[in-house]
Amino acid sequence: MSTVGTRRRAKVAGLRHRGQDAHTISSRNWQRPPSHLTRDMAGDVVLDMGWGRLVFGHTFTDQRDVVDALRAEETGERDIAMYVPEPQVLVGLAPHELFMDPSITFRLQLSRYRPPRDRNPDVFVRMVRERSELEDVNRLYAANGMVTSDPDVMWANHRTRTFTYLVAEDTRTRAIVGTVTGVDHVLAFGDPDEGASLWCLAADPQSAPRGTGEALVRVLAERYVARGRAILDLSVLHDNDGAIALYRRLGFRPAPPVVVKRKNPINRPLFSPQPEQLGELNPYARIVADEALRRGVRVEVTDAPSGEMRLTFGGRSLLTRESLSELTSAVAMSRCDDKRVTRRLLAATGVRVPRGVELAAPALADTEGLAAAERLIAETGPVVVKPARGEQGKGITIGVRDGEALRRAVAEASANCPDVLVEEFVTGQDLRIVVIDHEVVAAAVRRPAAVIGTGSDDVRSLVVKQSRRRQAATGGESSIPLDATTEAVVHEAGLGMDDVLPRGQRLEVRRTANLHTGGTIEDVTDDLHPDLVDAAVAASRALGIPVTGLDLLVPDVSGPEHVVIEANERPGLANHQPRPTAQRFLDLLFPETRRAEQR
């Protein structure tokens, strides 16, 4: 088979038929193209993309060779066969191995492309400059549920003109927030259609400015216009309404080519019937369901709104609710549910926790407890007041400094739970460590919801826009409330909700880093100090819980100093991709599926 390299330019066909899509060889799904159009085209062309290989079916003279090429797919990768003449015949040669992908090919006639009147000032698109930036590309792939790629393969590809790796920078923060890959078919195999293709469009679901995807597609199209290419193709799943709307807006139109793939575990949702109500699950349950289906574990959705499922393998069934399963005992769950019990058990085993005072219900009537809380303020400074039970940051007040503020905070906390906990306010980074089967699987620093100034939008508009992005990225699980707390945080920064935030200025709009109120996360698993790992494992053992998300406050994740402030019995595994949280969860539930994979 041919590998990547510069091919001799087609003599006539590409220019002769430019803009006449009916005559392009890549549009002839149901017949082989005339030999005079393909005499200068390389044969049996397969390109390694790092996440899988592109098999250009119309460069093969024998369909059985295409089958053999797809059979050579590596485990954990996703090969794609494009431009296959008579794809139904190809699938018929190996019906138990191959399937026609439920995707649509869209094509842009580059002669008809028109640049935008105004460029998005928040996005700058450029070529990848350093190998390290390919780690950011993989981060974006993982955040969008895509197969990650081998950086070495991408970097080798990048050094040729056949491949184009673009990234999008947020001009306000200089962070990489988007990526797209292009393949030049003329350089790859001497394409007589003078074509190119677009792959792996991805934008950061947490922080990409609006219009990032459009900016990436436009720059890629303009690069191929400058090279004299005639068409730009892409493949998109039929139900990806947002992407399809973008492509149509830019002038792409449906085209005949069909995609053929192997029936592998990654592709299973595309060719195998899916459980009822699977599409109604939130992202935290869906990541578990997808991993279970990939392993051949039967999934029955028993209550979609709560994320409850029954997983069955080898005659054994377990109920799960997101990352909570029947393996978590009621006692372990109750230990995490009551923050007072959590801190007592952890302190008893030597795990560091903040100093605190417990107020018994009704909290405002616990004069002894209130007096002790005021003494704590006098000794340590500001305190945090929180309900003894609860989640998602509800009823928590941070930075309470005097008796009057203490009583207001206690009243707010007790509205969520009659028992209240007052703890010293410990500064530091908000660190979440996920422990599964008493092993650290992932760690991330959580940051409060924030907006970035554009120089033209007021704070209120920025909050609304960022909240919409978070909702779209998390299936409605995360949003920034426009409430008194948000207004108070903005006011404390010396601004009002109607003030225009200067371009590039970052403004935190919430006090806590809770993901449900718009917080974001940054993976730090590889940077954890060994003492933090040991503390997390010790805490999970002290609580006797197989899956937990531990919340710590640390000055620096690479240092040993810390306090543990909470334990969550149902951590959101989807928040930590590409860390293998769902994989380790299924290892715990059905260890026999792990052994089968290892074989």
BATORMI-307828 format. One record per residue (C-alpha): y, z, x. Coordinates in steps of 0.02 Angstrom, whole numbers. Each point is the difference from the previous one (the first is absolute). Layout:
BEGIN
Y Z X
...
***
This chain:
BEGIN
0 0 0
177 -33 57
109 145 55
188 26 4
94 -130 99
127 -140 -7
-67 -153 -92
58 -179 12
130 -39 -133
-60 -105 -147
62 -179 16
62 -51 -170
-75 91 -147
109 155 -2
167 -89 -4
-59 -140 -112
-51 119 -137
132 134 23
43 69 -171
-141 -96 -86
-119 144 -29
-129 -102 -92
-37 -95 160
-20 146 119
-178 27 61
15 187 -34
21 -39 -185
-165 -96 -12
-111 143 -56
-126 -110 -85
-21 -140 124
-4 -27 186
157 -79 72
-6 -177 69
-49 -8 183
160 -89 51
99 156 -49
-109 118 101
-46 -99 156
123 98 108
-40 169 -77
-102 128 99
-169 47 -71
-80 166 -53
160 100 24
-6 190 -16
148 112 47
-20 185 38
140 97 -87
-56 174 54
-35 57 -179
-122 -144 -23
-9 -187 31
75 -151 -86
-132 -133 -26
83 -169 -33
-132 -79 -111
71 -176 4
-27 -8 189
-189 16 -24
-110 -151 -33
-150 102 -61
20 135 -134
-148 95 74
102 27 157
136 83 -106
-133 116 -71
-57 43 176
179 33 53
25 123 -143
-166 83 38
68 41 173
129 115 -78
18 166 93
-29 166 -89
162 71 -67
90 -167 3
43 -126 -135
-27 -184 40
83 -132 -109
-52 -181 -24
145 -112 -53
12 -184 -47
-186 -15 -36
-48 -169 -75
-108 29 -153
4 190 10
-124 16 -142
-127 -90 109
36 119 145
-28 152 -111
-156 -82 -71
-74 -10 175
4 191 12
36 72 -173
-57 175 47
115 3 151
157 -95 -49
124 -1 -144
160 -89 -48
144 120 19
102 40 -159
159 -53 87
128 -138 -21
60 -112 139
188 -26 -4
86 -140 95
179 -25 53
57 -178 35
110 39 150
106 -156 -26
60 83 -161
35 171 74
179 60 -15
67 148 99
85 142 -94
188 5 -23
7 179 64
-117 89 120
-58 177 -34
108 107 118
-128 143 -3
-142 -105 72
-14 -89 168
-156 -107 27
-57 -39 176
-153 -40 105
-111 141 63
64 46 174
-122 130 65
-183 38 -24
44 174 -62
85 -78 -152
-170 -62 -57
-43 183 -34
144 -2 -124
-73 -158 -75
-167 88 -25
90 149 -75
77 -116 -129
-169 -81 -35
-80 170 -30
143 59 -110
-30 -151 -112
-189 19 -8
-31 -151 112
-132 -20 136
75 52 166
-6 -116 149
-52 10 182
163 16 100
-78 -86 151
-44 -153 -103
172 -4 -80
87 17 168
-105 -141 75
39 -108 -152
184 42 13
6 -76 174
-38 -171 -74
110 -107 -113
-143 -20 -124
36 173 -70
166 76 -54
12 188 -22
163 54 -81
62 175 -35
145 58 -107
119 134 63
104 111 -112
170 -33 79
59 174 -51
-141 95 87
-78 -130 118
-170 46 -72
-131 -137 -22
-25 -12 -188
-88 -165 -28
-108 -136 76
-71 -173 -31
-113 -117 99
8 -189 9
-130 -125 62
53 -174 56
-137 -119 -56
62 -143 108
-20 103 158
-161 79 -62
-96 -159 -41
115 -151 -9
29 11 -186
44 -172 -71
89 89 -144
122 76 126
-30 168 -82
9 186 36
-55 156 -91
68 175 -35
-106 156 14
13 190 -12
171 22 -78
29 189 -7
149 116 -22
12 187 23
-25 73 -175
99 155 47
154 -66 86
15 -190 1
169 -58 -68
-3 -106 -154
-28 -183 45
-101 32 158
-145 -111 -56
116 -142 -48
89 8 168
-166 -11 94
-62 -149 -101
165 -92 20
8 21 189
-180 -58 19
33 -152 -110
157 -41 98
-94 7 165
-125 -127 -64
139 -110 -70
75 0 175
-169 -56 70
-7 -144 -121
-145 67 -102
-22 -68 -176
-86 138 -100
-24 188 5
-152 70 -91
-52 177 -46
-134 85 -103
39 144 -118
-111 96 -122
21 -62 -177
60 170 -65
129 36 135
144 -31 -119
137 62 115
-49 -113 144
-27 -150 -113
173 24 -76
75 3 175
-90 -158 56
48 -95 -157
181 52 21
-2 -73 176
-70 -166 -59
-187 20 28
-111 -81 -130
-189 14 -35
-107 -117 104
-183 -55 -12
-79 82 155
-129 135 -39
-45 148 110
-183 44 35
-54 169 71
-158 97 37
-70 132 -116
33 145 117
47 181 -40
186 -33 27
-2 -141 -127
-111 88 -127
141 29 -128
31 -187 -2
-175 -57 -47
-85 150 -81
36 69 -174
115 150 13
-23 165 -94
95 17 -162
172 81 18
-2 -23 189
170 -83 -8
72 151 -92
-34 122 143
145 66 104
3 -44 187
-77 168 49
-155 -28 -107
-7 -188 30
-18 19 189
-155 108 -30
-71 -122 -129
25 -149 114
-87 85 146
-144 52 -113
-22 -177 -66
5 -68 177
-149 110 42
-99 -45 -154
36 165 -88
9 -19 -189
168 46 -74
26 55 -180
178 42 -49
-13 149 -116
186 36 -23
121 -125 75
164 98 -26
-64 146 105
-92 -108 126
-169 73 -48
-156 -101 43
-188 21 11
-71 -67 163
-187 -35 8
-111 -49 145
-187 16 24
-25 96 -161
134 132 42
165 11 -94
161 91 39
158 16 -102
163 -26 94
183 11 -45
91 -94 136
-49 99 158
-65 150 -98
-188 2 -30
-137 112 -64
-29 50 182
159 103 -10
-47 164 -83
104 81 -136
33 146 118
63 -114 140
110 -92 -124
74 163 -66
37 56 177
108 -154 27
76 9 -173
74 173 29
115 -4 153
-9 190 15
-189 -5 20
14 -145 121
117 93 117
-101 162 -7
-163 -87 45
79 -100 139
90 149 74
-162 100 -2
-84 -129 111
145 -12 123
82 -159 -66
189 16 12
95 8 -165
183 41 -39
52 178 -42
6 21 -187
19 109 -154
-98 -17 -162
85 29 -167
-111 47 -145
30 -67 -176
124 11 -76
82 -32 168
178 45 -48
-61 169 -60
-87 38 165
143 103 73
-104 61 146
-50 -176 45
179 -64 -16
60 140 113
-133 -47 129
54 -182 -13
181 48 33
-55 99 153
-94 -155 59
161 -101 -15
93 132 101
-132 -4 137
-42 -186 12
145 -92 -80
-23 -133 -136
-161 1 -101
-102 -119 -106
-40 48 -179
-148 -86 -82
-120 20 -146
-164 81 53
-89 -145 -86
57 -179 -17
16 -164 92
114 -148 31
142 114 54
41 60 -175
100 161 -13
29 19 188
170 53 67
36 -11 187
134 93 98
29 152 -112
122 115 91
51 144 -115
-54 106 -146
89 -102 -133
-75 -164 61
-168 88 15
-1 46 -185
48 -177 -53
-139 -72 108
-127 126 -65
48 -47 -179
-27 -184 38
-167 32 86
-63 115 -137
34 -137 -128
-144 -93 84
-111 150 35
27 185 -44
-52 55 175
122 -42 140
-11 -5 190
148 25 117
-23 -57 180
108 -6 155
80 -169 23
-80 -81 153
86 -153 70
-97 -146 67
-89 -160 -44
-100 -4 -161
-176 -42 59
-148 -43 -112
-173 7 80
-150 -66 -98
-163 88 40
-165 -69 -66
-165 88 34
96 115 119
60 -143 109
179 -62 15
7 -178 -66
186 -35 -16
168 80 29
174 -56 -51
177 67 7
75 -3 -173
185 -32 -19
111 33 -151
57 -148 -103
145 -88 84
106 -155 -24
81 -116 127
179 -54 -27
43 -183 -26
188 20 10
20 -65 -178
-115 104 -113
41 175 -59
-124 141 25
-58 -3 -180
-44 -185 9
-90 25 165
-104 140 -74
-46 -106 -151
-51 -149 109
-101 107 121
-85 89 -145
-53 -168 -74
-75 -51 167
-97 162 13
-64 -19 -179
-57 -178 33
-85 49 163
-94 148 -73
-45 -60 -173
130 115 -77
-60 155 94
161 22 101
181 -9 -54
165 85 41
67 103 -146
183 -21 -42
20 185 -39
105 150 48
-99 26 161
35 -176 61
184 18 -41
8 169 87
-81 -67 159
122 -147 3
146 119 -30
-57 112 144
11 -153 113
183 -17 -48
-23 -147 -117
-2 -37 -186
-121 -108 -97
135 -131 -27
52 -9 184
-45 -157 99
-115 43 144
51 -84 164
-115 -137 61
-148 66 101
33 183 -40
-156 95 -54
22 131 -135
-135 120 -57
11 27 -187
-138 131 -26
-33 166 87
-188 -8 3
-111 -136 70
-110 -12 -154
-69 -175 -23
11 10 -189
189 17 12
22 -150 114
-48 72 169
-71 -113 135
-127 28 138
-25 -45 183
-174 4 76
-14 120 148
-189 24 9
-12 -53 181
144 114 52
-68 166 -66
-7 146 121
-178 71 13
62 168 -68
56 -85 -160
-170 -83 -19
-87 168 28
114 87 -126
-35 -131 -133
-188 12 23
7 191 0
100 -3 -161
-123 -116 -87
-144 115 50
93 156 -55
26 -78 -171
-178 -67 -7
61 -169 -59
-75 -168 52
156 -105 -30
177 66 17
176 -51 44
83 137 102
189 11 7
74 66 162
175 21 69
11 -42 185
142 -21 125
-96 -145 79
-169 -75 -44
-42 -12 185
28 187 25
-103 153 -51
129 93 -107
-32 -3 -187
-17 94 -163
-112 -53 -145
91 10 -166
-121 -77 -127
-171 -75 -28
-29 -140 -125
-172 -21 -76
32 -182 -50
96 -88 140
55 -178 -29
-114 -102 113
95 -162 -32
155 71 85
-84 -6 171
-58 -180 21
-59 -70 119
-82 167 43
-179 0 -69
28 135 -130
-97 -85 -140
-141 -45 121
-20 181 57
7 59 -182
-145 -116 -45
-91 57 158
12 176 -69
-57 -46 -175
-140 -120 48
-42 21 185
-147 -120 -19
125 -144 -24
77 43 167
-168 -9 86
-36 -167 -81
165 -69 66
-33 65 175
-166 -91 3
***
